[in-house]
């Protein structure tokens, strides 16, 4: 039973959808089916703009519903393996911009979290927000030491609103899966669960600070990427204080041109940074959209906003690297085998059928020059194909695909002739050599040498125990064999007795019948 509050919210959502011409969705739902004829009395039914595509109408609906729905649409846009392409492309355009909350509220949150006044914590604090988004807003400040910082503050009452809206999204997903066949195919509840985990992670700014600190340590002294320093004494769950950076936004191409940016090097470094994070560090920034990336001219990246990160297991790393190499060697049998061995698709999958499906997707793509091939699109097409074979795409792989698409799009925007494969292949080959080559195996063995040396005195005893255990097992098996032989002998004896008893009984019955026969008395 739907609670009245949720029912009213559902009616509001459906009304907003209808106002944007999404009546083909609304009027098919169970809730409105009995009164769909009343839609003709709504002015929006006649005044809507039928020329707009469904993607545009869905995007505008989410923007009107509020920041949490915008955030949900942004998350949904990464699931291009589930959505029609036109809708996914439009959802990418969703802007996470909301009006700022009052400076007095921000001060109160900061002071409550830090346990001291703004004046005691900072030498200067700008009450005017630098930026404002759905989850938090950012102010600039100066520390007592003179360092320029940004102060990120969680929005007031955001947690309650998120829990409420996520609960409503689950209700919508449940209703959609019940009454709309496409929602079952798109796994609506699964997508909401994925969104819930992502947005709840963003509510802990101390966790975001830890993510930033980890990536900063991974790229210490790097010429390619700089991560701002975290000021831990002033970080709390609702407040994050980080070094302020100054750079050109990556999306401002004209400013980059004016600053004599090295576009080719920036494009190549973007690819190298991605593969370094994924394969060397196994920890990657998974929200690398243009709003979070800046350039320290002429060719160094600056990154912010670490609320969303991803990581892969060792097996996922290996299988992903082998898949990439196999793709560009056109070894589709190996790609199919890797998917089955990694458990990404069921072990019962017919490898020949899966190989043929992968070939049908990849061959048309490889007809293009390598520099025109979209690596991210290739991964997306693979996921879409694998889903037909019951592959459930893991969240970490979705984050990886999203990040790769962002990096690749960014690289091609900066340098259209970027040959991503030419940049990535040497990195992958070197990674294989370091992880799986003979030198790597020797290094792994040497690393285990102290452990092996420590166990050396125990080896004779272990061998004796193994031999003794084997002897006991042999003796046990011999006893079992003897017992089985006796059992078989007893069964044969019992069978013979049963047979003789049956024959004797039959003879006695036959004799009795014969004695009663007239022929016998005749």
KAQUITA-V370183 format. One record per backbone hydrogen bond with DSSP energy under -0.5 kcal/mol. NH is the residue of the N-H (numbers start at 1). CO is the residue of the C=O. Records with the same first field share a line. If there is no record, write none. Layout:
NH: CO / CO
This chain:
7: 3
8: 4
9: 5
10: 6
11: 7
12: 8
13: 9
14: 10
15: 11
16: 12
17: 13
18: 14
19: 15
20: 16 / 17
21: 18
22: 17
25: 22
26: 22
27: 23
28: 25
29: 26
33: 29
35: 32
36: 33
38: 35
39: 36
40: 37
41: 38
42: 39
45: 42
46: 42 / 43
47: 43
48: 44
50: 48
52: 49
57: 53
58: 54
59: 55
60: 56
61: 57
62: 58
63: 59
64: 60
65: 61
66: 62
69: 66
70: 66
71: 67
72: 68
73: 69
74: 70
75: 71
76: 72
77: 73
78: 74 / 75
79: 76
80: 78
82: 79
83: 79
88: 84
89: 85
90: 86
91: 87
92: 88
93: 90
94: 91
96: 94
97: 95
98: 132
106: 102
107: 103
108: 104
109: 105
110: 106
111: 107
112: 108
113: 109
114: 110
115: 111
116: 111
121: 117
122: 118
123: 142
124: 142
126: 140
127: 125
129: 127
130: 138
131: 138
133: 136
137: 153
138: 131
139: 151
141: 149
142: 124
143: 147
144: 121
146: 143
149: 141
150: 242
151: 139
152: 150 / 240
153: 137 / 151
154: 238
155: 135
158: 155
161: 157
162: 158
163: 159
164: 160
165: 161
166: 162
167: 163
168: 164
169: 165
170: 166
171: 167
172: 168
173: 169
174: 170
175: 171
176: 172
177: 173
178: 174
179: 175
180: 176
183: 180
184: 180
185: 181
186: 182
187: 184
188: 183
191: 187
192: 188
193: 189
194: 190
195: 191
196: 192
197: 193
198: 194
199: 195
200: 196
201: 197
202: 198
203: 199 / 200
204: 201
205: 203 / 237
208: 204
209: 205
210: 206
211: 207
212: 208
213: 209
214: 210
215: 211
216: 212
217: 213
218: 214
219: 215
220: 217
222: 219
226: 301
228: 303
231: 241
232: 230
234: 231
235: 232
236: 239
240: 152
242: 150 / 240
243: 229
244: 148
248: 295
250: 290 / 293
252: 249
253: 251
256: 252
257: 253
258: 254
259: 255
260: 257
261: 256
262: 298
263: 261
266: 262
267: 263
268: 264
269: 265
270: 266
271: 267
272: 268
273: 269
274: 270
275: 271
276: 272
277: 273
278: 274
279: 275
280: 275 / 276
281: 276
282: 277
283: 277
284: 310
286: 284 / 308
289: 287
292: 289
293: 290
294: 302
295: 248
296: 300
297: 295
299: 296
300: 296
301: 224
302: 294
303: 226
304: 292
309: 307
310: 284
317: 313
318: 314
319: 315
320: 316
321: 317
322: 318
323: 319
324: 320
325: 321
326: 322
327: 323
328: 324
329: 325
330: 327
331: 326
332: 330
335: 331
336: 332
337: 333
338: 334
339: 335
340: 336
341: 337
342: 338
343: 340
344: 339
345: 339
346: 389
349: 346
351: 349
354: 350
355: 351
356: 352
357: 353
358: 354
359: 355
360: 356
361: 357
362: 358
363: 359
365: 361
366: 362
367: 364
368: 365
372: 369
373: 370
375: 373
378: 374
379: 375
380: 376
381: 377
382: 378
383: 379
384: 380
385: 381
386: 382
387: 383
388: 384 / 385
389: 386
390: 387
391: 386
392: 344 / 390
393: 391
397: 394
398: 394
399: 395
400: 396
401: 397
402: 398
403: 399
404: 400
405: 401
406: 402
407: 403
408: 404
409: 405
410: 406
411: 407
412: 408
413: 409
414: 410
415: 411
418: 415
420: 418
423: 419
424: 420
425: 421
426: 422
427: 423
428: 424
429: 425
430: 426
431: 427
432: 428
433: 429
434: 430
435: 431
436: 432
437: 432 / 433
440: 433
441: 437
442: 438
443: 439
444: 440
445: 441
446: 442
447: 443
448: 444
449: 446
452: 448
453: 449
454: 450
455: 451
456: 452 / 453
458: 455
459: 455 / 456
460: 456
462: 458
463: 459
464: 460
465: 461
466: 462
467: 463
468: 464
469: 465
470: 466
471: 467
472: 468
473: 469
474: 470
475: 471
476: 472
477: 473
478: 474
479: 475
480: 476
481: 477
482: 478
483: 479
484: 480
485: 481
486: 482
487: 483
488: 484
489: 485
490: 486
491: 487
492: 488
493: 489
494: 490
495: 491
496: 492
497: 493
498: 494
499: 495
500: 496
501: 497
502: 498
503: 499
504: 500
505: 501
506: 502
507: 503
508: 504
509: 505
510: 506
511: 507
512: 508
513: 509
514: 510
515: 511
516: 512
517: 513 / 514
520: 517
521: 517
522: 518
